């Protein structure tokens, strides 16, 4: 199945793009999407411990199942003032 992945901040800088389409097997989760990204962009791996995931613009656990056409976003910690 095809899902759209959105990347922000340092993740976007590492991958060199803000979004991409990836192919995953049926029954894949947000974690599976993350692992697919790490295979293509190994430098992302060290960022996993501090990320939030969102599926279809709602924060979600990494074990959330995905469906064809879903949008998965990986969001690093945000600080501001």
SEVO-637943 format. One line per 4 residues: number of its first residue (from 1); their letters; for each residue x, y, z of N, C-alpha, C, O, CB. Coordinates in steps of 0.1 Angstrom, whole numbers, plus 5000, padded with zeros to 4 digits. Each point is the difference from the previous one (the first is absolute). Glycine has a CB too. Example, Ala and Ser with C-alpha at 12.3 -4.5 7.8 and 13.67 -1.06 7.14 Angstrom:
BEGIN
1	as	5132 4943 5078 4991 5012 5000 5009 5012 5000 5010 5000 5007 4971 4988 5005 ~ 5015 5023 4981 5009 5011 5000 4992 5011 5008 5005 5011 5001 5007 4983 4977
This chain:
BEGIN
1	xxxx	5008 4988 5000 4992 5012 5000 5009 5012 5000 5011 5000 5004 4970 4988 5008 ~ 5014 5023 4983 5007 5013 4999 4995 5009 5011 4988 5002 5002 5015 4995 4973 ~ 5007 5009 5033 4997 5010 5010 5009 5012 4997 5011 4999 4995 4981 4983 5022 ~ 5003 5030 4987 5008 5012 4999 5006 5003 5014 4993 4999 5010 4992 5010 4972
5	xxxx	5028 4994 5018 5007 5003 5012 5004 5014 5000 5006 5005 4990 5002 4971 5012 ~ 4990 5031 5008 5004 5014 5002 5011 5001 5011 4999 4994 5010 4978 5014 4982 ~ 5033 5000 5005 5012 5001 5009 5001 5015 5003 4998 5009 4992 5014 4971 4999 ~ 4992 5023 5022 5002 5014 5004 5013 5002 5006 5007 4991 5005 4969 5010 4999
9	xxxx	5029 5011 4996 5012 5005 5007 5012 4992 4996 5003 4998 4988 4983 5010 5031 ~ 5021 4987 4991 5013 4993 4997 4997 4987 4992 5009 4996 4992 5001 5013 5029 ~ 4979 4985 4980 4997 4988 4992 4999 5004 4985 5005 4993 4992 4982 4997 5027 ~ 5007 5021 4978 4999 5005 4987 5014 5003 4994 5003 4997 4989 4974 5013 5016
13	xxxx	5031 4996 5004 5014 5004 4995 5008 4987 4997 5007 5000 4990 4992 5021 5024 ~ 5000 4969 4995 5007 4988 4997 4996 4993 4987 5008 4995 4992 4994 5002 5033 ~ 4985 5002 4973 4994 4993 4988 5001 5009 4988 5000 4995 4989 4985 4992 5026 ~ 5016 5026 4987 5001 5009 4988 4987 5002 4994 4999 5005 4988 5024 4987 5008
17	xxxx	4966 5005 5011 4987 5002 4994 4990 5000 5012 5002 4995 5010 5004 4994 4968 ~ 4982 5018 5019 4990 5001 5011 4989 4989 4999 4994 4998 5010 5011 5026 4990 ~ 4994 4970 4988 4990 4989 4999 5004 4990 4989 5007 5004 4991 4975 5011 5018 ~ 5013 4973 4993 5003 4990 4990 4989 4989 5001 4993 4999 5010 5032 5006 4991
21	xxxx	4974 4988 4988 4991 4988 5000 5009 4988 5002 5010 4998 4994 4973 5013 4990 ~ 5012 4980 5025 5007 4987 5002 4990 4989 4998 4988 5001 5002 5028 5009 5014 ~ 4989 4978 4981 4992 4988 4998 5002 4991 5012 5011 4998 5004 4990 5003 4971 ~ 4988 4995 5031 5001 4991 5012 4990 4988 4998 4991 5001 4992 5015 5019 5023
25	xxxx	4997 4969 4992 4991 4989 4999 4987 5002 5007 4999 5009 5009 5020 4976 4989 ~ 4970 5008 4998 4987 5002 5007 5003 4996 5015 5008 4992 5004 4979 5002 4975 ~ 5006 5014 5030 5001 4998 5014 5012 5007 5007 5002 4998 5011 4988 4980 4985 ~ 5017 5030 4996 5011 5007 5005 4996 5011 5010 4988 5004 5000 5024 4992 4979
29	xxxx	4997 5008 5030 4997 5010 5010 5009 5012 4998 5008 5000 4991 4986 4982 5025 ~ 5004 5028 4992 5008 5012 4999 5015 4997 5003 5009 5005 4994 4972 5009 5013 ~ 5021 4976 5002 5014 4995 5002 5006 4994 4988 5012 5003 4997 4982 4993 5027 ~ 4998 4997 4968 5005 4994 4988 5004 5011 4990 5010 4999 4992 4976 4980 5012
33	xxxx	5006 5031 4995 5003 5012 4992 5013 5006 5004 5009 5003 4991 4967 5001 5005 ~ 5026 4998 5017 5013 5005 5005 5012 4991 4996 5010 5006 4995 4977 5005 5024 ~ 5011 4977 4983 5011 4990 4996 5003 5001 4985 5012 4999 4996 4982 4986 5023 ~ 4996 5016 4973 5002 5002 4985 5008 5012 4997 5009 5000 4992 4970 4988 5004
37	xxxx	5018 5023 5011 5008 5013 4998 5014 4998 5005 5009 5005 4993 4970 5008 5010 ~ 5024 4980 5008 5013 4998 5005 5008 4992 4990 5012 5002 4999 4980 5000 5025 ~ 5002 4988 4969 5007 4993 4990 5006 5009 4989 5011 4998 4995 4974 4982 5010 ~ 5007 5030 4991 5004 5009 4990 5008 5011 5005 5009 5006 4992 4971 4988 4996
41	xxxx	5018 5010 5024 5008 5011 5006 5005 4996 5014 4994 5004 5010 4991 5013 4977 ~ 5025 4975 5013 5005 4995 5013 5003 5010 5011 4999 4997 5012 5011 4985 4975 ~ 4994 5030 5009 5003 5011 5010 4988 5003 5008 5001 5007 5011 5016 5002 4974 ~ 4971 4988 5011 4988 5003 5008 4999 4991 5012 4993 5004 5010 4995 5002 4969
45	xxxx	5018 4982 5021 4998 4990 5011 5002 5006 5014 4992 4997 5009 5016 4986 4975 ~ 5002 5025 5018 5003 5006 5013 4989 5009 5005 4999 5003 5012 5025 4995 4984 ~ 4967 5006 4996 4989 5010 5004 4988 4993 5005 4991 5007 5006 5017 5008 4977 ~ 4991 4972 5016 4987 4993 5003 4995 5002 5015 4989 5001 5002 5018 4982 4981
49	xxxx	5003 5017 5026 4996 5001 5014 4993 5012 5004 4994 5001 5011 5025 4985 4994 ~ 4981 5025 4987 4995 5013 5004 4988 5004 4990 4996 5012 5001 5026 4994 5009 ~ 4973 4985 4982 4990 5003 4991 4986 4998 5004 4997 4991 5009 5019 5004 4974 ~ 4975 5013 5012 4985 4997 5001 4996 4996 4985 5006 5004 4991 4990 5012 5029
53	xxxx	4994 4975 4980 4994 4997 4987 4986 5005 4999 4993 5001 5010 5021 4978 4989 ~ 4982 5024 4989 4986 5004 4998 4995 4993 4987 5007 4998 4990 4997 5025 5021 ~ 4984 4972 4990 4994 4993 4989 4987 5008 4996 4992 5002 5008 5017 4975 4999 ~ 4991 5027 4981 4989 5009 4995 4998 5012 5009 4988 5003 5003 5001 4976 4987
57	xxxx	5022 5027 5013 5000 5013 5008 4995 4999 5014 4996 5009 5006 5000 5002 4973 ~ 5004 4977 5027 4997 4997 5014 5012 4993 5006 5005 4990 4995 4970 5010 5001 ~ 5030 5005 5016 5010 4992 5006 4996 4986 5003 4989 4997 5003 5019 5024 5008 ~ 5002 4970 4987 4997 4986 5000 5012 4992 5006 5011 5005 4999 4973 4997 4981
61	xxxx	5013 4986 5026 5011 4992 5004 5007 4994 4988 4994 4999 4989 4993 4995 5032 ~ 5025 5002 4981 5008 4994 4989 4994 4986 4996 5003 4995 4989 5017 5017 5019 ~ 4972 4982 5000 4994 4987 4996 4986 5002 4993 4993 4990 4998 5019 4999 5021 ~ 4985 5023 4978 4987 5003 4993 5001 4994 4986 5009 5003 4992 4987 5018 5021
65	xxxx	4994 4971 4983 4999 4994 4986 4998 5011 4990 4992 5009 5003 5000 4969 5006 ~ 5013 5020 4979 4998 5009 4989 4992 4994 4990 4999 4988 4998 5023 5022 5006 ~ 4971 4999 4988 4992 4995 4989 5005 5007 4987 5007 5010 5001 4973 4987 5014 ~ 5017 4997 4974 5005 5007 4987 4995 5014 4999 4989 5004 5004 5010 4974 4985
69	xxxx	5011 5031 5007 4997 5014 4999 5001 5008 5013 4998 5012 4999 4987 4982 4983 ~ 5018 5000 5029 5002 5007 5012 5012 5010 4999 5009 4998 4992 4981 4983 5021 ~ 5010 5029 4996 5011 5009 5001 5006 4998 5014 4993 5000 5010 4996 5017 4974 ~ 5024 4980 5016 5007 4998 5013 5010 5012 5001 5008 5002 4991 4989 4972 5008
73	xxxx	5003 5032 5012 5010 5011 5003 5008 4996 5012 4995 4994 5010 4990 5023 4980 ~ 5028 4986 5009 5009 4998 5011 5005 5014 5004 5006 5007 4993 5001 4969 4999 ~ 4990 5026 5021 5002 5014 5005 5011 4999 5012 4998 4994 5010 4978 5013 4984 ~ 5035 5001 5004 5009 5000 5011 4995 5010 5011 4991 5007 4998 5028 4988 4986
77	xxxx	4988 5005 5027 4996 5009 5011 5000 5014 4995 5008 5004 4992 5001 4980 5025 ~ 4981 5023 4988 4999 5014 4996 5002 5009 5013 4995 4998 5010 4989 4996 4971 ~ 5024 5016 5017 5002 5010 5010 4997 5014 4994 5001 5001 4988 5016 4984 5025 ~ 4980 5023 4996 4997 5014 4994 4998 5010 5012 5002 4996 5011 4988 4994 4968
81	x	5007 5021 5017 4998 5010 5010 4993 5012 4994 4997 5010 5007 5023 4982 5005
